[in-house]
Amino acid sequence: MPSARVGTIRRKGRRASAKPPLTVEALWKIKRIAAPTLSPDGALACAAVTRFDMETNESSTELWLFPTGLAGKAGVKPRRLTAGDKDSDPKWSPDGRWIAFTAKRKGDDEPQVYLIAPDGGEAKRLTAVANGCAALKWFNDGRRIAFVSSVWPDLASDAEQAKRRKERKDAKVKAHVTERAEFRYWDHWLTDGRQPRVFVCDVATGRSRDLLAGTGLALPPWDPKSADFDIAPDGREIAVTVDLAAEPAMMNRRDIATIDVASGRKRILTADTGTDDASPVYSPDGRYLAFHSCDTGRSFNDQGWLTLHERTSGRKRRLAPGYDRQPTHAAWSADSRSVLFTAEDRGRIGLWRVPIALAGTAQRPSLVVAGGAIGNFSQSRDGAILAFDRAAAQHPSALYACRADGSHERAIESINRVVLGRHCVGEVREVTIKGWGGASVQMWITYPPDFDPKRKWPLLHTIHGGPHAAHLDSWHFRWNNQVFAAKGYVVAAVNYHGSSGFGQKWLETIIGRYGEKEFADVEAGTDWMLSQRYIDRSRLVASGGSYGGFMVAFMNGHTDRYKAFVCHAGCYDWVSMMATDGYHFFADELGAFHWNNPARVMKQSPHHYVKRAKTPTLVVHGEQDFRVPATQALQYYDTLKAKKVPARLVYFPDENHWILKPQNSRLWYREFFDWLARYAPGGPARAKR
């Protein structure tokens, strides 16, 4: 029997609630809070807060300060620190005097580094870099800041960079010309010849220099971020994540290199590991580097582990080798005795700690702060206080603070209290069902706020993408289960075979067999829901995005018991999916390229089964989607129309894999609900028992 772990089903109707359920308009009034940076004394957390304006279709991001309540400063209230339009990525200086952040303000062609005192006043621009700045980190001396900027490696000066940038911008010909195997990423092209490099800026003068100039090294170009590099405590060395292959590729093994800040001398630390190594972090005492390692030679989707590298001896050890989860956002404790990290575990993301004295042993990490879903965290200089952002299935991301051991946890902001207080949300349950082959499968269920189990309700599946991702005890703005449930649907979210957070073996169960086990798991979820007697079997619908879109297209060729599907950015044809930015993974995940084993690829491709498709489908896509090219939607839609299957196309020319703009999102939800209402209207019906 399944076990409920989150919330309970109300056994009475919720007629007493006078609050309306959550709407799309209310969803976009919720401010979005980014991960915090904590002051050295732990008294104040600084975070970027983004608000959206539905009428102007725009957003603005400001920095706010929030007292933690755990380090004095009694009576201090949260307050807005900046009033810029796009102020983000705040980083507190080691001495607490400044907060550095990136912003694009008047006169800036690209985002620059700004400084502001935590007491307020006007922010001052520190840099004037032609290609902009991102991913900030302070040196421990507080006199220098490192950042990432993408530059043309053949140009020596920033003036030359600015000149070429202007020439490219003003050019009448916008053609992309390349011989690279991977030339696009997510929603942008990688054909202009620039490389992401680590720069250092002198705070006193504002002068910046490229620390990787002359080394032949660059950060991987896909999504450069602050986790790609770190600065030694003494400031004499940086460690960077690099791809040493002649041409960068997403599936290449990366390495950790160190660069002497003064001389530029480089050293490759991981040339002999045989693993993919990334995200270096120096220990505060300077003795160690910790970094994330993956055995991609064994498995493309290897979860990886944390490696401990002793800087003097070069000895490497694996931290918590028996821990069967993927560590992310690693950071050292202040005393250099342990490493903290976040990790996804059975639909939740918690904050964990592992002592380095246990490196190489079977000792498991200990949980410091439980999920929900923790985004990231920050520590005070002495490590005594932690600040973090955490979301859950019934509320969006919010900020919290606690002691180093997780005790005395407290919420430190209430910036969305008024908006959320105007609406009611539905109960959420976690159950375990028997899926493919009798395996235990997790399923989250979100109920309408006025749910009454004595009545019959429609069932809506939301099928997650990835496929190596998961439904979490978290909050999703683009696919919000509370908004879905508010329209009168019981929402089921199955963490099918291959989902993340359940161990390496579970991740690999679908390799070379896409669709088969996942379909069985979703069907098992439907069967379990029907067994509860409050689901109307004549109103079953399913939706999914990306790999979830693949799933509803796959299901359309295998079953007709669902009344409607919504396919967002779905993978429809694994042959024409060669146009994706990440096609190299096909040989590993599908088990072959289509020219080597056509039968194996066709068995896993929805278009191979479309002859049997009967179910009305809403097809949605963004033209700027390079991960699942928009032609996938057009192929699927055209095929359904040719077969006389009811279909509707919603095509966003200005969106990528995700629908991010407020008015586009409002249309997305409207089309979603209107389509479902045609075939399976939301809301209860009197049960016949």
ABEGO torsion letter per residue (X at the ends): XBBBABEBBBABBBAABABBBBBAAAAAABBBBBBBBBBAAGABBBBBBBBBBAAAGBBBBBBBBBBAGABEGBGBBBBBABABABBBGBBBBAAGABBBBBBBBBGBABBBBBBBBAAEEBBBBABBBAAEBBGBBBBAAGABBBBBBBBBAABABAAAAAAAAAAAAABABABBBBABABABBGABBAAAGBBBBBBBBBAAAGBBBBAABGAGBBBBAABBBAAABBBBAAGABBBBBBBABABBBAABBBBBBBBBAAAGBBBBAAAAAGBBBBGBBBBAAGABBBBBBBBAAABAABAEBBBBBBAAAGBBBBBGAABBBBBBGBBBBAAGABBBBBBBBGGBBBBBBBBAAABGBABBBBBABBOEBBABBBBBAAGABBBBBBBBAABBBBBBBBBAAGBGBBBABAAAAAAAAABBBBBBBBBBBBBBGGBBBBBBBBBBAABBAABBBBBBBBBBBOABBBBBBBBBAABBAAAAAAAGBBBBBBBBBGBBGAEAAAAAAABGABGAAAAAAAAAAAAAAAAAGABBAABBBBBBBEAAAAAAAAAAAABAABABBBBBGBBABAAAAAABAAAAAAAAAAGBBAAABAAAAAAABAAAAAAABABBBBBBBBAABAABBAAAAAAAAAAAAAAGBBBBBBBBAABBABBABAAAAAAAAAAAAAAAAAABBBEBBBBBX
